[in-house]
Each structure stands twice: as structure tokens, then as C-alpha cells.
Amino acid sequence: MHTPYNRATEDVGNIVEFGHVNVRVANQQQAIIFYGMGLGLTRDPYQRTGISNAWMNVGSCQFHLPVGKTEVLRGVVGLVLPELDSLVQRLQAVAPLLQGTQFRFERRGDVVDTVCPWGNRIRVHAPDPARFGPLRLGMPYVEVDCAPGTVAGIARFYTEVLAAPATLGSDADGNFARIPIGLAESLVFRETTRSLPPYDGHHVQISVADFSGVHRRLLARGLVTEESDQSQYRFQDIIDLDNGRVLATLEHEVRSMRHPMYARRLVNRNLDNGPDSFVGGYEEAAWRLPPTAAN
């Protein structure tokens, strides 16, 4: 007799990749100090190596940090990093370099809450197979604040328009909608009673399998805001499908699986392999736990 497998646990929704979070920064040097020296992320060695933008790798995802008028995500970006003690030491070391900014951090057990120099909230977790599976280095979720009473409509929007099997939930922090992305990431919309600041233009990038179907459904509702090129378009309003009311605003840069950068391999440096203890062949960090550790 065969084991009764739960086949649904192997399903992947239509959103097959979470690519990046894009927020503008006022000062690239401070951005590199925080994201590179403090968090320990790796600057993409192949793209945007000038002084007007920086792409910072974290596992298979990125932060994009173009220089301009500051943008702040209305929510929190969740990261998994391999070792939190070293993270705290790095953040302590960069603190004098970021005086006069909004930078701060606090450790709470297996979580370090940080704030970038311009107010973006980043919550760093230790690897946790029970919650994040085999992820050792990455961006498992982006959590977006939204108004009370909106998550059911948001979940329906993603389910019907983007063909992403969104789910609803509630915990100690309130009601939320979770949209699964790829194998290890998710986009979470969480209701809050806090006043939401005006949307300032920050965006996220996703890749979808049914590229034309999503485009057709967005276009029918007048939601496409940019026809970027053959492999990309954008939208930003998430609406109530019954009456068109805007429930949340977050620009999505939508790419196809034929986009030249889809599933591009990203370089992640091994912070433990420094000049004082360098070992050739171990320059890159593993972003998955070994099978025995993840099981």
C-alpha cells in the first residue's frame, strides 16, 4: 500500500520568482555601509557597479538601491542570514558611520530588527527549518502594511488576477493575506490601524509563468501602468474586484520566464572566509542548509 502523500505541498503558484525590492536611497555610500558592511550582503559584481545604483544580493533575491529621493516600503522585509551574533557585531561596527540617520537595531532572541538609514524596516531571522525550510540565506517574505478590512479582497485579487493561491490568516499581530512566490518566498499583506504614509514609488519585482494571462486580466481592468518591453510590464493598484476600490498600492515589476534575467545565478560571499583565515574554494556562501540540517 502506498503512502498517502499530500500532493498539494508540492504545488507552485503562478508567481514563480521573487526578484527584488527596489527603494531609492539618498546616499549610496551610506547604503553600502548598511547593506554591505552591516547586513553583510554582497554587491552584484556584474550589474550596476557605478555610483548611481547598487544591487545587493541576498540568496536568490536582491535589494535594488538607486540614488534619488528616499523611498520607504510600507512594511517590513524579512531576511534569513546564517549567523546573528556576527550580524550584531557588524551592525555595532557600522553604527558610528551612520550617526545622524534613522539607523538602529535590536536583537530579540533569533530575530534582529534593523532600520536602514532612511527608515526601511528589515527583520533578520536565524535559519529555521520549521518556518523557512532549508533557507540559510535569503528573503523569505516581504510584509506590506494595509488598511483594516482589506486582506480578503487582496487575497482574492492575487488568486483571480495573478493565479497565485493566496491564503488568509490571523495571529497575534492581526489579520493577513499570504501570497506564495516560487519555492521559498511570499508576499504578505498585514492589516494595521496605523496611519499609512502616501505611496512613494517603491516597487517589487516578480516573475510569472502565465505572463500573457496576467497581462490580459490586468489590462481588462485598466491596471497596467507601464508596457516596459516584450518580457516585462508593471502595475501598482490592487483592487476590490467587485467595485474597483483600491485596497493597496505597491508597484509590481512583472517579468516573464523568458526575461534574460530570470533565475539568474547571484553571487553571495562567504563572510567567514576572510583574509585572516582564507581558504580557496570557499569564497561563496551556501544559501541552502544541507539536507540533514533541513530535515
C-alpha positions, -999 to +999 in steps of 0.1 A: +000+000+000+014+034-010+020+062+015-009+088+013+012+117+000-001+153+003+005+163-033-006+199-026+026+206-007+045+203-040+024+229-058+039+261-070+017+291-079+018+312-110+043+336-094+074+316-098+101+340-087+106+369-063+133+390-078+139+422-058+127+450-036+135+485-051+138+515-028+156+547-037+183+559-013+196+594-007+233+584-003+250+554-019+279+553+005+256+550+035+236+524+016+267+503+011+277+508+047+243+495+059+235+468+034+271+456+026+291+462+058+263+460+083+239+433+070+268+416+052+251+414+018+270+411-015+270+438-041+262+422-075+296+422-093+281+421-127+253+448-127+250+484-116+286+489-104+285+527-108+277+554-082+240+559-091+227+524-082+236+493-063+222+458-065+227+439-032+223+401-033+207+380-006+205+344-016+184+343-048+169+377-042+181+413-043+177+449-030+179+475-057+191+508-044+191+536-070+201+570-057+173+596-056+145+609-034+142+584-005+116+557-007+104+537+023+085+504+020+052+505+039+060+473+059+090+451+066+114+430+046+122+396+062+157+381+057+174+349+068+211+352+075+233+324+086+246+338+119+231+365+141+260+370+165+282+381+137+254+403+123+251+422+156+289+427+157+288+442+122+259+464+130+276+477+161+307+484+140+289+505+114+268+525+140+294+553+142+294+557+104+256+561+104+252+586+132+226+612+124+205+588+103+175+566+112+197+536+116+191+514+146+188+477+155+177+455+183+181+418+189+153+397+203+164+360+205+166+346+170+155+379+154+173+411+148+151+441+139+170+467+119+161+501+104+181+514+074+194+550+074+162+562+057+136+542+077+132+509+059+125+481+084+143+449+079+138+419+102+166+393+101+159+358+112+183+329+120+178+298+098+147+279+110+138+247+091+104+246+107+095+280+094+117+287+064+126+252+052+162+248+040+167+285+036+201+297+050+204+330+032+176+348+015+145+370+016+116+347+026+090+374+028+081+410+022+053+422+045+032+451+034+010+472+057-026+477+046-058+491+059-082+472+081-108+450+063-088+447+031-069+414+032-098+392+019-101+414-012-063+415-017-062+377-014-090+374-040-071+398-063-040+377-063-059+344-066-080+355-096-058+380-114-023+366-108-034+330-104-015+329-071-031+307-044-034+333-017-045+323+018-059+343+048-047+340+083-047+357+117-021+358+145-011+379+175-004+408+151-037+407+133-052+396+100-030+390+069-031+376+034-001+354+022+008+351-014+032+323-021+061+330-045+084+304-060+098+278-037+107+298-006+093+334-007+060+350+000+043+384-002+023+392+029-003+419+034-010+427+070-038+449+083-028+477+106-046+505+123-015+527+120-018+556+096-003+547+062+021+572+046+014+582+010+028+557-015+062+569-027+070+547-057+090+518-042+084+485-060+089+447-060+097+425-089+081+391-096+082+366-125+051+347-136+046+316-157+013+327-173+027+361-184+001+369-211-028+357-190-020+380-161-014+409-185-048+403-202-066+403-168-048+435-156-054+452-190-091+444-189-093+463-156-071+492-168-044+484-142-013+481-165+008+512-158+038+505-180+044+484-211+082+481-204+092+457-232+084+422-246+093+405-214+081+430-188+052+452-177+041+469-145+010+475-124+006+491-089-031+491-077-046+461-060-083+465-062-116+451-050-127+430-080-164+438-073-163+476-072-128+486-083-119+502-050-081+504-044-072+482-015-035+487-016-008+502-038+025+486-045+042+487-079+049+452-093+075+449-120+062+417-137+086+396-158+082+365-179+102+333-175+118+343-208+132+375-194+170+375-198+175+378-161+150+352-150+166+328-124+200+344-129+226+330-105+236+355-079+269+357-061+268+356-023+301+360-004+311+338+025+317+362+053+335+336+073+362+332+047+381+364+054+417+375+048+429+362+082+415+327+076+411+324+039+406+290+023+404+288-015+373+273-030+350+285-002+345+321-013+308+318-018+281+313+008+257+285+006+221+298+007+205+264+015+211+243+045+225+208+039+198+181+037+204+167+072+201+201+088+169+210+069+151+177+077 
